[in-house]
């Protein structure tokens, strides 16, 4: 099993600040609206799937760092989310 270097608190906080490119996020939101309207082209649908994957992967990586930060601070995940101003686990 590969041993991963544990990140410092500063590194974890930095990773939490990384986000999706604003242009990609805007395009994603536009494509979601088109999809909800029921008339999306096959090309736009494929792009929506790609952007959805990007959003989900980014969220999963962010959560991985939140969990690591909670562990480092020796607090619960719920407390860590509250400290970061994020939705609680019951709302995710």
C-alpha positions in Angstrom: 0.0 0.0 0.0 1.3 3.4 -1.0 2.3 5.6 2.0 1.0 9.2 1.5 2.7 12.1 3.2 0.5 13.7 5.8 -0.3 17.3 4.9 0.2 20.1 7.4 -2.8 22.2 8.6 -1.7 25.1 6.3 -1.5 22.7 3.3 -5.0 21.3 4.1 -6.5 24.7 4.4 -4.9 25.7 1.1 -6.4 22.7 -0.6 -9.8 23.6 0.8 -9.6 26.9 -1.0 -9.1 25.4 -4.4 -12.2 25.4 -6.5 -13.5 24.8 -10.0 -12.7 27.4 -12.6 -15.5 30.0 -12.6 -16.0 29.6 -16.3 -16.5 25.8 -15.9 -18.9 26.4 -13.0 -20.9 29.0 -15.0 -21.1 26.6 -18.0 -22.2 23.8 -15.7 -25.0 25.9 -14.2 -26.2 26.9 -17.7 -26.1 23.3 -18.9 -28.1 22.1 -15.8 -30.7 24.7 -16.6 -30.9 23.5 -20.2 -31.1 19.9 -19.0 -33.9 20.7 -16.6 -35.7 22.4 -19.5 -35.8 19.0 -21.2 -34.1 20.0 -24.5 -30.4 19.4 -24.4 -28.3 18.4 -27.4 -26.2 15.2 -27.2 -23.0 17.4 -27.3 -24.3 19.6 -24.4 -25.3 16.5 -22.5 -21.9 15.0 -22.9 -20.3 18.2 -21.7 -22.7 18.3 -18.7 -21.6 14.8 -17.8 -17.9 15.9 -17.9 -18.5 19.0 -15.8 -20.7 17.0 -13.4 -17.8 14.6 -12.9 -15.4 17.5 -12.3 -17.8 19.0 -9.7 -18.2 15.7 -7.9 -14.4 14.9 -7.9 -13.6 18.4 -6.6 -16.2 18.0 -3.9 -14.9 14.6 -2.9 -11.3 15.8 -2.8 -12.3 18.8 -0.6 -14.2 16.5 1.8 -11.0 14.3 2.0 -9.1 17.3 3.1 -11.9 18.3 5.6 -11.7 14.9 7.1 -7.9 15.0 7.4 -8.1 18.5 9.0 -10.7 17.3 11.5 -8.4 14.4 12.4 -5.4 16.6 12.7 -7.3 19.0 15.0 -8.8 16.0 16.9 -12.3 17.2 16.4 -15.4 15.6 14.9 -16.2 16.0 11.2 -19.5 17.8 12.2 -17.5 20.3 14.3 -15.0 20.8 11.5 -17.8 21.5 9.0 -19.4 23.9 11.4 -16.0 25.7 11.9 -15.6 26.0 8.1 -19.2 27.3 7.7 -20.1 24.3 5.5 -23.4 22.4 5.6 -23.6 19.7 8.3 -23.3 16.1 7.3 -27.1 15.7 7.5 -27.4 18.3 4.7 -24.7 16.9 2.3 
